[in-house]
Amino acid sequence: MLHTSLEYLNNDLSDMLYHTLTSNEEVSIATTKGSVIMISQEQYDSMQETLRLLSDKKSLSALLDSHNKRDENLQIDSYSVSEVFNDL
């Protein structure tokens, strides 16, 4: 993660935006009242999708089951999209 101050960001906003978009590296922007994190839209969308999947009990259960079976070298069951997301 790249760290910068609000003052530096004000002077170099376009370069920081380009850096975030091309590197997918988060930028922590420090102010006197706290910090904020700048991320690309792609990263944000990915995080939102992960949160959505983890909040769905059935898809989380299927994910954990698959990981456990993989770790034990067992055959992994397949689920259709409609089976996993039937309650959405």
C-alpha positions in Angstrom: 0.0 0.0 0.0 1.2 3.4 -0.9 1.0 6.1 1.7 0.6 9.8 1.0 -0.6 13.0 2.5 -3.6 15.1 1.4 -1.2 18.0 0.5 0.9 15.7 -1.8 -2.2 14.3 -3.3 -3.5 17.7 -4.1 -0.3 18.5 -6.0 -0.2 15.1 -7.9 -3.7 13.8 -8.1 -3.6 12.7 -11.8 -0.3 10.7 -11.1 -1.8 9.0 -8.0 -5.0 8.1 -9.9 -3.0 6.7 -12.8 -0.8 4.7 -10.3 -3.9 3.3 -8.6 -5.5 2.3 -11.8 -2.4 0.7 -13.4 -0.9 -1.0 -10.3 -4.1 -2.0 -8.4 -2.2 -0.8 -5.3 -4.2 0.9 -2.6 -3.3 4.4 -1.7 -3.7 5.6 1.9 -4.3 9.3 2.1 -3.6 10.8 5.5 -5.3 13.9 6.8 -5.4 15.6 10.1 -8.8 14.1 10.7 -8.0 10.5 9.7 -7.1 8.5 6.7 -9.0 7.2 3.6 -8.1 4.5 1.1 -8.2 5.0 -2.6 -8.8 1.9 -4.7 -9.7 1.2 -8.3 -13.3 0.6 -9.3 -12.2 -2.9 -10.3 -10.9 -3.6 -6.8 -14.0 -2.1 -5.2 -16.4 -4.2 -7.4 -14.4 -7.3 -6.6 -14.6 -6.6 -2.8 -18.3 -6.0 -3.0 -18.8 -9.3 -4.9 -16.8 -11.2 -2.3 -18.8 -9.6 0.5 -22.0 -10.5 -1.3 -20.9 -14.2 -1.7 -19.7 -14.5 1.9 -23.0 -13.1 3.2 -25.0 -15.7 1.3 -25.1 -18.7 3.7 -25.6 -21.3 0.9 -22.7 -20.1 -1.2 -20.4 -19.7 1.8 -21.3 -23.2 2.9 -20.5 -24.6 -0.6 -17.2 -22.7 -0.7 -16.1 -23.9 2.7 -17.1 -27.5 1.9 -15.1 -27.4 -1.3 -12.0 -26.1 0.5 -12.3 -28.8 3.1 -12.6 -31.5 0.5 -9.7 -30.1 -1.5 -7.5 -30.0 1.6 -8.4 -33.7 2.2 -7.9 -34.6 -1.4 -11.5 -35.7 -1.8 -13.7 -35.2 -4.9 -15.3 -31.8 -4.9 -19.1 -31.7 -5.6 -20.2 -29.4 -8.4 -23.1 -27.0 -8.0 -25.0 -25.2 -10.7 -25.4 -21.5 -10.5 -29.1 -21.8 -9.8 -28.4 -24.3 -6.9 -25.9 -21.9 -5.3 -27.9 -18.7 -5.8 -31.4 -20.0 -5.6 -32.3 -17.8 -2.6 -31.2 -14.5 -4.2 
